[in-house]
Amino acid sequence: MTRSYQIRTFGCQMNVHDSERLAGLLEDAGYARAAEDEQADVVVFNTCAVRENADNKLYGTLGHLAPRKAAKPGMQIAVGGCLAQKDRSEIVRRAPWVDVVFGTHNIGSLPVLLERARHNSEAQVEILDALETFPSSLPAARDSAYSGWVSISVGCNNTCTFCIVPSLRGKEKDRRPGDVLAEVQALVDEGVLEVTLLGQNVNSYGVEFGDRYAFGKLLRACGDIDGLERVRFTSPHPKDFTDDVIAAMAETPNVVHNLHMPLQSGSDRVLKAMRRSYRTEKYLGIIDKVRAAMPDAAITTDIIVGFPGETEEDFQGTLDVVRQARFSSAFTFQYSKRPGTPAADLPDQLPKAVVQERFDRLVALQNEMTHSLNLEQVGRTVEVLVATGEGKRDAETHRMSGRARDGRLVHFTPGATAPRPGDVVETVVTYGAPHYLVADGEPLTWRRTKAGDRSEAGIKPKTAGVGLGLPSFGAPAPLPAVSGCAAQ
């Protein structure tokens, strides 16, 4: 009988994309995705190690699964991702009912490890310390018919003192531009309208093949792909952000005017302690250049509150930068000590009460800023890519939801139209809420798309692995002729 699987994903967009690869691998090995109300034969956890409660969340969930597994002969549990890379055999020690533990560098091994654990009737722990194969060379069962992730690099060469990612994901490895563009084209051929280029630091893309302007060229090359309507990317790093990327964003029609630029702190002293190799003047200078080239740009950010040694003056610096930058939204975090990071051993770790009070002030300011900017959108015409799962109250409000080109969430009334997820509508904003926009008038236009057809039919893209392995391994095969930076 066909065995069913379920993947539970924690953490960042890179993990979400890795889970698509895991799904593709399992389906190629003969497994089938479990229905929502089905108890799967194989449950895979793709974990995160960044947040403080990541460990407790995983082990608590594994504890809840133990009796289910005991009652279901043949059921298997696998744990992968960053926490698996960090904890290794500790996972099996704390949860001996786990069958497979695999790391960030060998996600392609999952089907073999599951079979080996079943055959040997014992847990299999395989953690590699270096990348076995580029994840994008593996098949992927995509989650969306209209929007897709495309990894341009894995790993990170930065040494931020608060971050454990480099030790778990390794040094940066870049894909060849032609490989990236081939995967984008494969998604577009399946009807996908929007792609998000992924990397721990997309601005440093090209470090392996010696072209510091490779990322800007890649954005422009995406502009030559017919049928690709929206190109996003995450995350850039201010230290590597160059003017040619701003020009590429402004001059390439399908690259959206939405920039996620992590700030982390508005204090130069704290940035230095974080080993963030830029200062607030440079950061705000980038924001000014982006707004000069794209006045309609929506800029979002990441901010950490309560880094060790942060004073009230340092925190006021963060509030000042938030006021000047006018972020459309921000992902705000309370600093959490992560074992294995340099910041974990720094003196002057702040009391929880102090961090919480500062965090509340930051959130209040950012919410005020977001609401103010959303109110400015009232009366404007927005193009919305209709999505699923964006509006929790859509059924009771008789609305549908999606994202505008600048990334803002829009809840709209379909009126006499009947758009499907993946279709595109134009509508006028009638209300700006603190965290979203509302458009309650009749849509101005409705465009049916191939992505909408496939969503309606319940068809999601499944892409074969695209890639020639790591750039440094062997002589690559000839690439198809593609314009732009593919020739690099």
N, C-alpha and C positions, 0 to 999 in steps of 0.2 A: 504493500500500500504506500501511496505517496505520503511522505512525512511533511507536516506543516511547520512553519517557522513564524516567529514574531521577533522584531528588533525594537528595543527600547533605547532611545538616544538621549544622552545628557550632554549639555555643553554647547560649543560654538558651531558656526556654520560648517567648519571643516569636519566636525564629527557628523553632522547631518549628511554631508556629502559622502563621507566614508561609509555611512550606513546604507546609502544607495549602492555602493560597491559591494558591501556584504550581502545585500539582497540579491544583486545580480549573480554573485558567486553561488549562493545557495540555490537559486532557481536553475542555474546551469547545471548544478549537481543533482537536480531532480526534486528539490523541495518546492512546496507551494506556500504562498503567503496565507497565513491563517486569517479567517474572518474575525471581525471585531469581537464577537461573542464566543469565539472558539478558544479552548485551552490548547495552545500550540504544543507540538511535540518537541520543538527546539525553541528556547527563549535565549536571545542574545542581548547582552547589555553592552552598549558602546559608551564608555564612561569618560568623565571629565575629572581633572584633578586640580582645577584652578580655584574653585570656591571652597571655603572652610568646611562646609557641611557635606561635601561630595562623598567622603568616606562613609559617614553615617547614613546618608541616603541610600547608597548602594547596599551596604550590609543589612540595613533594615529591610530593604526590598527583597534581598536574597533570603532573609529569615522568613518572610511571608510566603515565599515560594517553596520552602522546604517541605511542608506538609502536602502541598499539591503534587510535588514530585514523588513523594513517598506513595501517594495514592494512584499514581499514573505510571505504570511500568514502561520503561523505554524512554521516558522524558529526559531531555538533556538541557543543561544550562551552560552557557558560555559567557565569559566576561572578557571584553577587549577594550581598547582605547587607552587614554592617558593614565587613568588610575591603575589599570592592569600593568602598564609599562612600569609604573612606580612601585606597586606593591608586590608584583610577581607571585611567588609561591605563597605569600602571606594570605592571599585570597582563599586558596584551598585550605590553608590552616584554619582560618576563621570560619569558612563555609565549606566544609568537606563534601557537601553534596553538589558542588560545582564540578562540571565535567571537563571544561576546557578554559584555559587562560591564554590569551594571545595579546601581543603588543601592537603599538602603532606602526612598527616596521614590517609586520608580516600578516596583514589582514587577509592576504591571499591564501593563507594556510588554513583558514577556518574549516572548509569542508573536509579536508584530510584529517585534521585534528579531531573533528567530531566522529569520523569513521574509526579512527584509531582508538579513541576513548571507548567507543561502543564495542569494538573488537576485543580490546584488552581489559575491559571492565575496570578501568582505573583512570584517574584524572590525568589530563595532558596539559603541561605548562610549557609553552614555547614563547620566549621573549628574545627577540633579536636586538642587538645594540646598534645596528646599522640598517639602512633601508634595503629590503630584499628586492623589491621591484616597485617602480613608480605606481602609486595607486591608480592613476588614470589609464594604465595599461590593462586594468581589470574591467570586466563587464559591470554595468550598472543598471539596476531597475529603478527608474526615476520616480519620484513622488508626485511630480506635477506634469500635466500635459502642456502647460504654457510657459513655465519658467524653469530654468535649469542652472545648476552649479557647474562651473568648469575650473578645476584647479590649475594654476599656472606654476605653482611651486609648493614645496613642502619644507618644513623646518624653518629655522630662524637663526641668523647670525648675531642678533643683538644680545645684550647681557643685562637687561633690566633686572634690578635687584629683587623686585617683587614677583617675578614671573618664573614659573617652573617649566614652561613650554619648551624652551630650547633643550633642556636635559631630557625631555620625553619624546620630542619630535625630531631632535637632531639638528645638524647644520643645514642651511638652506640648500635645496636641490631644485634647479630650474628645469622646466620642460622646454623642449625646442619650440619656437614660435609656430612652426608648421604643424606640430602635433596639437597645440592648443587650438589653432584655427580649424584643423580637421575635426576636432571634437565639437566645436561650435557649429560647424557646418552640418555635422551628423544630427545634432539636436534640431537645427532649423529644418532639416529635411523631414523630421518627425513632426513638424508643426510648432515647435517651441518659438515663442516671440521674444522672450527675454532671457538673457544669460547674466550671471554674476560671476566675474573672475575672482578666484579665491587665492589668497596667499597669506601667510603670517605677516609678511611685509611686501605688498605688491610693488612698492616703489623701488625696491632693490632687485626686482626681476632683471635678469640679464647678467648677474654677477658671475655666473659660471661660464658664459661665453663672451665676456668682456665688452658688453655694450650697455653703458649706463643710461642710454636713452631707449632701451628696448621696450619698456612698458608703454611709453607714449606711442611708439610705432605700432605696438600690438593693438592699442585702442583704435588707431586710425585704420589698421587692417580690418578690424571688426566692422568698420563702417562700409567696407566693400562687400559684405555678405548680404545678398538679397534675401529679404524676408526676415532679417533680424531687426526688430524694432526698438529694443531697449538693451543697453549694455550698462551694467553696474559693476562695481568692484569694491572689495574690502579685504584687508584693511591697509591703508597706506600708513607710512611713518613720516612725521614732519621732517626728520633729519635728511631723508632721501627725496623729499618732494621737490621736483624741478619744474621750471616754467614751461617746459615742452609738454608736460602732462596737462597743465592748465589749458594750453593752446589746443591740445588734442581734444580735451573735453568740450571746449567752446566751439571747435570747428568741425567736429564729427557729429552729424545730425542724430545718430542713434545712441550716442553716449549721453546718458541722462545727466541733468544738472543737479546731482545729489551726491554730496561728498561726506563720507564718514571719516573724520580726522581725529584720532585719539589725542586728548590733551593730557590727561592723568592728573596734572596739578598746574595751578596758576602761579606757583612760587618757584622762582629760579633755584632757590636753595634746595627745595624738595626735589625738583627735577634732577639736580646734580646728584642727590643722594639716591635717586631712583636709577641713575645712569641713563637718563633720557638725554641724548646728546643734541638738544636744542633748548632754547630758552623762550620765554614768553614773547619777546620782541619778534623773533623769527616766526613763531607760531602765528601771531596776529598779522604779521606781514603776509604770510601765505593766505590767510583768510581775506585780507584786503585785495590781494591779486585775484583771487577766485571771484570775489564779488564784482571787481572791476570788469572782468572778462565775461561773467555770467551773473548779472544783477538778480536773476530769479533763482539762484542756487539755494537749495536747502542744505544746510550744513549740520551734521550731527557729530557727537563726540562720546568719548569714554572719560570718566573722572573717578579717581580714587580719593576717598576722604579718610583721614586718620592715619596716614603713613607714619611710621615711627619718627618721632621728633618733630612732627608738624605742630607749629605754634598757631595761636589765634591770628597772628599777623600773616603767616603763610596761608591760612585758610581764607583770610580776607582777600589775598591775592587771587585765589581761585574764583571767588565771587566776582571780583573785578573783571577777570578775563571772560567769565560767563556773560556779564553785562555787555562787554565790548563786542564779543564774538556773535552774540544773538543767535545761539544755536536753535534750530527748529525742534530738536529734542536731544536728550542726553541719556546714556546708560550710566547710572551712578552706582558706585560700589563702596561699601565700607571695607577698609583694608582688613584682610584676614591673613594671619601668619601661616605660610605654607612651609612645612619642613623641607629642607633641601635648597631653599632660596637664601641668598645673602641677607635679605631684609629680615628674615626670621631671627637672625642673631644680632640685629642692631639694638642699641640701647634706646631708652625712652619710648617703649611700646605704650600707646595711649590707652587709658581706661575706656571701657566700652561705653560708659555714659557720655564721655566727652565726644567720642566718635559719633554716637547716635544723635546727639544734639546738633553737631555740625552737619551731619548728613541731612537731618530734617530741614535745616535752613537752606541747604543747597537745593534740595528737591523743591521746596516752596518757591525759591527764586526761579528755577528752571521751569516749573509748571506755569508760573506767571509769564515767563518769556514765551513759552510755547503757545499759550493761549493768546497772547497779544499778536504773535505772528500768524496764528490761524485766523484771527479776526480780520487780518489784512487780506485774506484770501476770499472773503465774501464778495460775491459779484463776479468773480473770475471764472472763466471757462477752463475746465480741467479735462484731460484725457485719462480715463480710468480703465486699467486692465482688470477685468472682473476676476475675482479670486474666490476660493473656497476657504472656509474656516476663519475669515477675518472679522466677521460680525456675529458675535454670540447672540445678539437679540434681533437678528434680521427677520426671523419668522414672525415674531410678535409685532415688529415695527413695519412689516411689509416692505423692507428695503433689501438691497443687495450691497455688496461691499467689494472694494478693490483698492489698488494703489494708483495714485497719480504718478506722472513721470518723475516728479521730484521726491517720490517715496512716501508722501503723506497718505494716511489712511482716509478713504472716502466712503461714507455710507450714502447710497443714492436710491431714489425711488425709480423703479424701472418704468412705471407708467404703462403705456400700451405696448411697450417693447417686451421682448422675452429673451434677454441675453443669457448666455451660458458662461460658466467659468472659462476663461480664455478668449472670450469676445472683448471688443473694445467699444466703449461708449464715450461720448462727449457730453458733459453736463455742466450746469452752473452752480457754484457753491452758494448756498443760502444761509449757512450757519457755521460759525467756527467754534467748536468745543475745545476744552483744554487739551485733548489728546487726539482729536480726529476732526474731519470736516463732514458736513451734511449737505446733500444736494437733493432737495425735495421737489424740484420741478421736473417736468417731462424732459427726458434726455434729448439733446439737440440732434445727435446722430447715434446710430448703433451699427457696428460693423461685425458681421459674422466672420469667423476665422476658422482655419483648419484646426487650431488648438481647441476652439469651442466645439467643433464637430467631434473631435476625439474625446474631449471631456464628457460630452453627452453620451458617447458610446462606451464610456468607461475604459478607454484605452490610454495607457501611459507609456511614454517612450522607454525602450530598453536599448541602450547603446552598447555595442561591443567595445572592448578595450581599445583605446586609441593611444599609441605611443610606441617608441622604439627603445624603451628601457631608459636607463640613466644616460645622460649625455656623454659621460666619460667611458662607457662600456662599449668597446668595439666600434666598427665602422657602421654608421647608420645607412639604411637603405635610402635610395633617392626619394625625395618628397615630390608630391604633385605640384605643378606650377600654381602658386598662389601669389597674388600681388601683395604689396605692403611689406611688413617685416618678416614674412615667411622665408625670405631669401637669406635672412641673417644667419 
